[in-house]
């Protein structure tokens, strides 16, 4: 599966926000089971972008 264009736009926004906060981004991956984009940054930050481009900060 490929990420949706809306997911990619949200990913750009999230990565921009994270780097402006000087958080290192360790992992960006696409979960092929759920088609979610998962970003791991900093020490405790996990961001999930679902196929509807909704962002969840865990």
N, CA, C and O of each residue as an XYZ file, in Angstrom:
232
protein
N       0.838     -1.185      0.000
C       0.000      0.000      0.000
C       0.883      1.249      0.000
O       2.018      1.239      0.476
N       0.337      2.284     -0.533
C       0.995      3.585     -0.548
C       0.234      4.539      0.358
O      -0.985      4.422      0.489
N       0.929      5.479      0.984
C       0.209      6.468      1.787
C      -0.618      7.382      0.886
O      -0.277      7.603     -0.277
N      -1.707      7.906      1.440
C      -2.551      8.819      0.668
C      -1.862     10.176      0.569
O      -0.952     10.476      1.342
N      -2.298     10.983     -0.375
C      -1.710     12.317     -0.526
C      -1.985     13.172      0.707
O      -1.147     13.986      1.095
N      -3.152     12.993      1.324
C      -3.467     13.747      2.542
C      -2.567     13.312      3.702
O      -2.159     14.138      4.519
N      -2.263     12.029      3.769
C      -1.340     11.548      4.800
C       0.042     12.172      4.610
O       0.687     12.572      5.580
N       0.488     12.251      3.371
C       1.806     12.821      3.103
C       1.856     14.301      3.459
O       2.870     14.786      3.961
N       0.771     15.019      3.203
C       0.715     16.438      3.582
C       0.794     16.585      5.099
O       1.509     17.444      5.613
N       0.052     15.738      5.807
C       0.094     15.783      7.271
C       1.476     15.385      7.779
O       1.974     15.964      8.745
N       2.091     14.412      7.142
C       3.431     13.993      7.536
C       4.403     15.154      7.419
O       5.229     15.363      8.308
N       4.316     15.903      6.347
C       5.181     17.071      6.163
C       4.966     18.071      7.298
O       5.928     18.601      7.854
N       3.705     18.327      7.637
C       3.392     19.268      8.725
C       3.947     18.769     10.064
O       4.525     19.537     10.834
N       3.762     17.482     10.326
C       4.233     16.904     11.590
C       5.755     16.963     11.670
O       6.304     17.356     12.700
N       6.438     16.582     10.603
C       7.899     16.592     10.620
C       8.438     18.010     10.752
O       9.444     18.233     11.426
N       7.778     18.963     10.115
C       8.182     20.364     10.258
C       8.043     20.806     11.704
O       8.943     21.443     12.251
N       6.911     20.469     12.329
C       6.679     20.837     13.726
C       7.724     20.191     14.641
O       8.270     20.848     15.528
N       7.997     18.909     14.423
C       8.954     18.204     15.279
C      10.349     18.805     15.168
O      11.027     18.984     16.180
N      10.783     19.117     13.961
C      12.127     19.668     13.792
C      12.209     21.099     14.313
O      13.270     21.526     14.768
N      11.117     21.840     14.255
C      11.123     23.184     14.849
C      11.237     23.118     16.369
O      11.730     24.049     17.006
N      10.781     22.017     16.937
C      10.904     21.806     18.381
C      12.251     21.156     18.728
O      12.489     20.803     19.883
N      13.126     20.998     17.736
C      14.453     20.399     17.898
C      14.392     18.974     18.437
O      15.260     18.553     19.202
N      13.365     18.239     18.035
C      13.269     16.830     18.405
C      13.873     15.981     17.291
O      13.536     16.172     16.122
N      14.757     15.050     17.630
C      15.287     14.163     16.600
C      14.210     13.182     16.145
O      13.459     12.647     16.961
N      14.145     12.957     14.852
C      13.191     11.999     14.287
C      13.953     10.700     14.064
O      14.899     10.649     13.277
N      13.531      9.647     14.767
C      14.236      8.374     14.710
C      13.664      7.408     13.686
O      14.404      6.621     13.095
N      12.355      7.460     13.469
C      11.734      6.477     12.586
C      10.488      7.061     11.942
O       9.666      7.690     12.609
N      10.357      6.848     10.643
C       9.125      7.143      9.910
C       8.827      5.895      9.095
O       9.638      5.485      8.265
N       7.667      5.287      9.327
C       7.338      4.049      8.627
C       5.848      3.965      8.339
O       5.040      4.643      8.973
N       5.502      3.135      7.386
C       4.108      2.875      7.044
C       3.741      1.493      7.569
O       4.324      0.490      7.158
N       2.777      1.447      8.475
C       2.271      0.178      8.996
C       1.346     -0.405      7.931
O       0.248      0.107      7.712
N       1.782     -1.457      7.281
C       1.023     -2.014      6.160
C      -0.238     -2.744      6.601
O      -1.121     -2.991      5.779
N      -0.341     -3.091      7.876
C      -1.563     -3.740      8.371
C      -2.710     -2.746      8.474
O      -3.849     -3.060      8.130
N      -2.397     -1.537      8.953
C      -3.441     -0.528      9.184
C      -3.356      0.639      8.212
O      -4.259      1.475      8.167
N      -2.281      0.703      7.433
C      -1.996      1.805      6.514
C      -1.801      3.130      7.259
O      -2.061      4.201      6.709
N      -1.343      3.051      8.511
C      -1.012      4.239      9.294
C       0.455      4.590      9.090
O       1.302      3.705      8.968
N       0.751      5.886      9.054
C       2.132      6.345      9.090
C       2.486      6.542     10.557
O       1.740      7.176     11.303
N       3.629      5.997     10.966
C       4.070      6.094     12.357
C       5.403      6.839     12.384
O       6.325      6.522     11.633
N       5.484      7.840     13.269
C       6.702      8.630     13.445
C       7.128      8.509     14.904
O       6.328      8.732     15.812
N       8.395      8.155     15.122
C       8.949      8.127     16.472
C      10.009      9.219     16.536
O      10.949      9.242     15.742
N       9.836     10.128     17.504
C      10.747     11.270     17.630
C      11.013     11.551     19.100
O      10.196     11.241     19.968
N      12.164     12.138     19.360
C      12.498     12.483     20.737
C      12.557     11.252     21.616
O      12.782     10.141     21.136
N      12.353     11.461     22.912
C      12.437     10.337     23.837
C      11.117      9.619     24.027
O      11.103      8.418     24.299
N       9.992     10.337     23.889
C       8.699      9.719     24.177
C       7.623     10.045     23.155
O       6.461      9.702     23.372
N       7.961     10.686     22.066
C       6.947     11.155     21.127
C       6.686     10.122     20.039
O       7.593      9.720     19.311
N       5.426      9.700     19.943
C       4.983      8.810     18.872
C       3.793      9.486     18.205
O       2.818      9.844     18.866
N       3.882      9.657     16.892
C       2.809     10.291     16.132
C       2.289      9.271     15.131
O       3.065      8.626     14.425
N       0.963      9.131     15.076
C       0.328      8.208     14.134
C      -0.598      9.013     13.235
O      -1.430      9.784     13.713
N      -0.445      8.824     11.921
C      -1.311      9.487     10.947
C      -2.101      8.394     10.242
O      -1.534      7.574      9.520
N      -3.414      8.385     10.455
C      -4.243      7.336      9.857
C      -4.572      7.671      8.396
O      -4.262      8.775      7.948
N      -5.187      6.757      7.644
C      -5.474      6.994      6.224
C      -6.390      8.188      5.954
O      -6.410      8.711      4.839
N      -7.149      8.623      6.962
C      -8.002      9.804      6.801
C      -7.236     11.080      7.133
O      -7.824     12.160      7.190
N      -5.930     10.960      7.353
C      -5.018     12.067      7.655
C      -5.284     12.691      9.018
O      -4.962     13.858      9.239
N      -5.869     11.924      9.930
C      -6.046     12.393     11.306
C      -4.780     12.059     12.086
O      -4.243     10.956     11.980
N      -4.315     13.020     12.863
C      -3.066     12.867     13.603
C      -3.369     12.533     15.056
O      -4.215     13.164     15.688
N      -2.664     11.528     15.577
C      -2.801     11.128     16.974
C      -1.414     11.147     17.601
O      -0.504     10.456     17.142
N      -1.262     11.946     18.656
C      -0.004     12.024     19.393
C      -0.107     11.119     20.603
O      -0.962     11.314     21.467
N       0.766     10.129     20.661
C       0.724      9.181     21.785
C       1.891      9.421     22.707
O       2.036      8.726     23.713
